């Protein structure tokens, strides 16, 4: 065998190895999949922030959606505030295990663990924002689809009392930002929230 023939065979073998490697990668999409741990790492990198929200609630028996808008604040790992500005002022603050609701000049405080289904709903948002998959897994089955630039996180309740109230929660976003929250409730009600992060340089309303 001449040296030229040997070189040709070596190149052919190398090409076959590369082709086989590519074929195996295509046949095994899981090797390239964007999965729950990847998303949680991105979310955990985000620090405290503020965002504006608009929400539509679709309630059985009512014609047309109920509209609401306001501001969300989050300070990891467990402080979150929702300030509704329209249609009427209302503030819901969560700090650890304590929830405080202020409406029409009246304030009510409760512990979240006294209402497990409410705690589960709070954690669907709070634990997602902080990238806390361990807490999320106590209440939900998690499934991620898409990519880092356009992902969806589907949460299906597994805790009995939460599952009796909530059918599903879908978070959507880009990289470490949550940009949408859609909830479906047992009985047919649902809500859809759009979230727009606010630049730190912008003043609060």
Secondary structure in CASP SS format (residue, H / E / C, confidence):
PFRMAT SS
TARGET T0000
AUTHOR 0000-0000-0000
METHOD secondary structure of the structure
MODEL  1
X C 1.00
X C 1.00
X H 1.00
X H 1.00
X H 1.00
X H 1.00
X H 1.00
X H 1.00
X H 1.00
X H 1.00
X H 1.00
X H 1.00
X H 1.00
X H 1.00
X H 1.00
X H 1.00
X H 1.00
X H 1.00
X H 1.00
X H 1.00
X H 1.00
X H 1.00
X H 1.00
X H 1.00
X H 1.00
X H 1.00
X H 1.00
X C 1.00
X H 1.00
X H 1.00
X H 1.00
X H 1.00
X C 1.00
X C 1.00
X C 1.00
X H 1.00
X H 1.00
X H 1.00
X H 1.00
X H 1.00
X H 1.00
X H 1.00
X H 1.00
X H 1.00
X C 1.00
X C 1.00
X C 1.00
X C 1.00
X E 1.00
X E 1.00
X E 1.00
X E 1.00
X E 1.00
X E 1.00
X E 1.00
X E 1.00
X E 1.00
X E 1.00
X C 1.00
X C 1.00
X C 1.00
X C 1.00
X C 1.00
X C 1.00
X C 1.00
X E 1.00
X E 1.00
X E 1.00
X E 1.00
X E 1.00
X E 1.00
X E 1.00
X E 1.00
X E 1.00
X E 1.00
X C 1.00
X C 1.00
X C 1.00
X E 1.00
X E 1.00
X E 1.00
X E 1.00
X E 1.00
X E 1.00
X E 1.00
X E 1.00
X C 1.00
X C 1.00
X C 1.00
X E 1.00
X E 1.00
X E 1.00
X E 1.00
X E 1.00
X E 1.00
X C 1.00
X C 1.00
X E 1.00
X E 1.00
X E 1.00
X E 1.00
X E 1.00
X E 1.00
X C 1.00
X C 1.00
X E 1.00
X E 1.00
X E 1.00
X E 1.00
X E 1.00
X E 1.00
X H 1.00
X H 1.00
X H 1.00
X C 1.00
X H 1.00
X H 1.00
X H 1.00
X H 1.00
X H 1.00
X H 1.00
X H 1.00
X H 1.00
X H 1.00
X H 1.00
X H 1.00
X H 1.00
X H 1.00
X H 1.00
X H 1.00
X C 1.00
X C 1.00
X H 1.00
X H 1.00
X H 1.00
X H 1.00
X H 1.00
X H 1.00
X H 1.00
X E 1.00
X E 1.00
X E 1.00
X E 1.00
X E 1.00
X E 1.00
X E 1.00
X E 1.00
X C 1.00
X C 1.00
X E 1.00
X E 1.00
X E 1.00
X E 1.00
X E 1.00
X E 1.00
X E 1.00
X E 1.00
X C 1.00
X C 1.00
X H 1.00
X H 1.00
X H 1.00
X H 1.00
X C 1.00
X C 1.00
X E 1.00
X E 1.00
X E 1.00
X E 1.00
X E 1.00
X E 1.00
X E 1.00
X E 1.00
X E 1.00
X C 1.00
X C 1.00
X E 1.00
X E 1.00
X E 1.00
X E 1.00
X E 1.00
X E 1.00
X E 1.00
X E 1.00
X E 1.00
X C 1.00
X C 1.00
X C 1.00
X C 1.00
X E 1.00
X E 1.00
X E 1.00
X E 1.00
X E 1.00
X E 1.00
X E 1.00
X E 1.00
X C 1.00
X C 1.00
X C 1.00
X C 1.00
X C 1.00
X C 1.00
X C 1.00
X C 1.00
END
